[in-house]
């Protein structure tokens, strides 16, 4: 008899928990609107990202050209050094050492400068993307919008990536048109 009461108690408890879970699921699913985006894809497809990457590549190329000029000067000094007497070599060796130090400093400073600039640009772009995602979520009544990399299952119908990319690129094109029209 006592075993029967325990079994009945546990059966009723399980039945209550299952019915509560079903009710909660129905309530939350009806009220929650959930979407997801591929943030990495948005970042890469955003035209402003591409434009900034091109700018950074141009700056990097210019730095490389400037660095190559220093390398050419160093090579010229090395060639001259071989033709000089021991007395004259000392002065040229000092100039060569100074140029090599200048090249090293230039290379390090250039890398650091470009990395800082890239980080600043990427931070601003990330903020712009998050802002558009938030605005879209608010406007379209989403309760949650996730990055798809943390999801194990995702229904394709809930993906907002293409929508966000379109909004960002349309907005950026208008900004470019307005800035060139001025």
C-alpha positions in Angstrom: 0.0 0.0 0.0 2.8 2.4 0.9 4.6 1.6 -2.3 1.5 2.3 -4.3 1.1 5.7 -2.7 4.8 6.6 -3.5 4.3 5.5 -7.1 1.1 7.5 -7.4 2.8 10.5 -5.9 5.7 10.3 -8.4 3.4 9.6 -11.3 1.3 12.7 -10.4 4.5 14.8 -9.9 5.8 13.8 -13.3 2.4 14.4 -14.9 2.3 17.9 -13.4 5.8 18.7 -14.5 5.1 17.5 -18.0 1.9 19.5 -18.2 3.7 22.6 -16.8 6.4 22.2 -19.4 3.9 21.9 -22.2 2.0 24.9 -21.0 5.2 27.0 -20.6 6.3 25.9 -24.0 3.0 27.0 -25.6 3.1 30.4 -23.7 6.7 31.2 -24.6 6.5 30.1 -28.2 3.4 32.2 -28.8 4.9 35.3 -27.2 8.6 35.0 -28.2 9.9 35.9 -31.6 13.5 34.6 -32.1 15.9 35.2 -34.9 19.6 34.7 -35.6 22.3 36.2 -37.7 25.7 35.1 -39.0 27.7 38.0 -37.6 30.9 37.0 -39.4 29.0 36.9 -42.8 27.4 40.3 -42.1 30.8 41.8 -41.3 32.4 40.4 -44.4 29.5 41.4 -46.8 29.1 44.9 -45.4 30.4 47.2 -48.2 31.8 49.6 -45.6 34.0 46.8 -44.3 35.3 46.1 -47.8 36.0 49.8 -48.4 37.9 50.2 -45.1 39.9 47.0 -45.9 40.8 48.5 -49.3 41.9 51.7 -47.5 44.0 49.8 -45.1 45.6 47.7 -47.9 46.5 51.0 -49.7 48.1 52.4 -46.5 49.9 49.1 -46.0 51.2 49.1 -49.6 52.4 52.7 -49.1 54.2 51.7 -45.9 55.8 48.8 -47.8 57.0 51.1 -50.6 58.5 53.5 -48.0 60.1 50.5 -46.2 61.5 49.3 -49.5 63.1 52.6 -50.1 64.9 52.2 -46.7 66.0 48.7 -47.7 67.3 50.0 -51.0 69.3 52.7 -49.1 70.7 50.0 -46.8 71.7 47.9 -49.8 73.4 50.9 -51.4 75.3 51.6 -48.2 76.4 48.0 -48.0 77.7 48.0 -51.5 79.5 51.3 -50.9 80.9 49.9 -47.7 82.7 47.1 -49.6 84.5 49.5 -51.8 85.9 51.8 -49.0 89.1 51.7 -47.1 89.0 50.7 -43.4 89.0 54.3 -42.2 86.0 55.3 -44.4 84.2 52.0 -43.6 83.8 53.1 -40.0 81.7 56.1 -40.9 79.6 54.2 -43.5 79.1 51.4 -41.0 77.6 53.8 -38.5 75.3 55.2 -41.2 74.3 51.6 -42.2 73.6 50.8 -38.5 71.4 53.9 -38.2 69.5 53.1 -41.4 68.9 49.5 -40.2 67.6 50.8 -36.9 65.4 53.3 -38.7 64.0 50.5 -40.9 63.3 48.3 -37.9 61.6 51.2 -36.1 59.6 52.2 -39.2 58.5 48.6 -39.7 57.4 48.2 -36.1 55.7 51.6 -36.0 53.9 51.0 -39.3 52.5 47.6 -38.1 51.4 49.0 -34.8 49.8 52.1 -36.5 47.9 49.9 -39.0 46.8 47.5 -36.3 45.5 50.3 -34.1 43.6 51.8 -37.0 42.2 48.5 -38.0 41.0 47.8 -34.5 39.3 51.2 -34.3 37.6 50.7 -37.6 36.5 47.2 -36.7 35.1 48.4 -33.4 33.1 51.1 -35.1 31.8 48.7 -37.8 30.8 46.2 -35.1 28.9 48.9 -33.3 27.1 49.9 -36.5 26.1 46.3 -37.2 24.9 45.7 -33.6 22.9 48.9 -33.8 21.1 47.8 -37.0 20.5 44.4 -35.5 19.0 46.0 -32.4 16.9 48.4 -34.5 15.6 45.5 -36.6 14.8 43.5 -33.6 12.9 46.3 -32.0 11.1 47.3 -35.2 10.1 43.8 -36.1 9.2 42.7 -32.6 11.9 40.2 -31.9 12.4 39.0 -28.4 15.9 37.6 -29.0 18.4 37.7 -31.9 21.3 35.3 -31.5 24.6 34.9 -33.4 24.2 31.6 -35.2 27.6 30.3 -34.0 26.1 29.5 -30.6 23.1 27.7 -31.9 22.9 23.9 -32.3 19.7 24.0 -34.3 18.3 26.9 -36.3 15.3 27.1 -38.6 16.3 28.8 -41.8 13.1 30.9 -41.6 14.5 32.7 -38.5 17.7 33.8 -40.2 18.0 37.6 -40.5 21.6 37.8 -42.0 20.6 38.8 -45.5 18.1 41.4 -44.2 20.7 43.0 -42.0 23.3 43.0 -44.8 20.8 44.7 -47.1 19.9 47.3 -44.5 23.6 48.1 -43.8 24.6 48.3 -47.4 21.6 50.4 -48.4 22.3 52.8 -45.6 26.0 52.9 -46.5 25.2 53.6 -50.2 23.0 56.5 -49.2 25.8 57.9 -46.9 28.3 57.7 -49.8 25.8 59.3 -52.2 25.2 62.2 -49.8 28.9 62.7 -49.1 29.8 62.8 -52.9 26.8 65.1 -53.6 28.1 67.7 -51.2 
